[in-house]
Amino acid sequence: MKKKKTTLGVLGTIAAILLGKLKYILVVFKFLKLQTLLSMFITLGAYALIFGWKFAVALVYLLFVHEMGHAYAAKRIKLPVSPAIFIPFMGAVIGMKEMPKSAKDEGFVAYMGPLFGLLSFLPAIPLYLYTNEPFWALLIILGAMINLFNLIPITPLDGGRIAAGISTKLWGLGIILLLAYSIMNISFLGFFIVILGSMEWYKLYKKQKRLKDDQLEVQELEHLLVKLKQESHDLDSIQEMASKAKWKITNRDLIETLNKLRSEIEKMKKELYLQHLSGTFSMSEEDNINNQQVIEGILKQLEGKVAVYKKEVLTTETYYKTDKKTKAQLFFIYIGLVVALAVSYYYGNDLLMNHPEIQRELNR
């Protein structure tokens, strides 16, 4: 018995060291394109140490199929994503390399995870009926629980991403549901997701609240760009325009670029002043060309940042807008999947509770 405890202690220490060094190992394996396989085996080992290999394999299988659902959906809409990464005691994740074009597309990618998750444990039903092994009933319960949890309408869970195409107001319901669940079950992961979801909801609320102001700011910035280009040869004029505009702009990137423009003009004017003191009353043609190139370069940077800002504002305006037909479709397939998973959970639970071995254990 003592030897067994010592062995488990050694294995636990090795696992802890491996988990602690996980981020460094993943960097190496990312280069080798094997991060999914590596993280899968680390997660498998972590679960096996606590719950045994049989349970660990079942859990990793369910998570893997769920993530493959997201990968399949992303491929269908040509959305680039990173390989799946397994995180011990947290789950698994596939990162999007760029945002989908709309909440509808994001909902589609999110929906396919739990749908594949449902399909992943359905074979356990005939396997249980054929073998009468309680393990298969447990697999049904586990698969249903994982995917039902993911369908709570709160970001970053799949349910929140699906609900976004229906109404972001549903995120409030998700926060309440998950908070209640977390309090009842003392779930630190649940509390963490509630915090993330609340922050995301508040962030979106702020963006939508200042949308009209941002749209007006974009128009003013585009007008400013035109005037700056027209007056790019007049240092005093563009310096004055940049100074005035700085106090009206809220975007930090744009403020920094305008400050850079003002700083460069100050240098040019200082150089011109020094030349006047030395008796030279005009800048050389080469200096004028260089100055003009510097100004044009900064204005090009400003133009690029205004374009990015304009795209962000447009995304805030249009991303979560879906027609009534799409909202209805998302709602019914979402509810349908929730019902299917809930029925599966209760069916698996019924099978397990009525199994002779379980009954004997309960009656002891």
Summary of the structure (lengths in Angstrom):
residues: 364
radius of gyration: 29.1
end to end distance: 26.0
largest distance: 106.3
contacts: 1097
relative contact order: 0.08
helix: 79%
strand: 2%
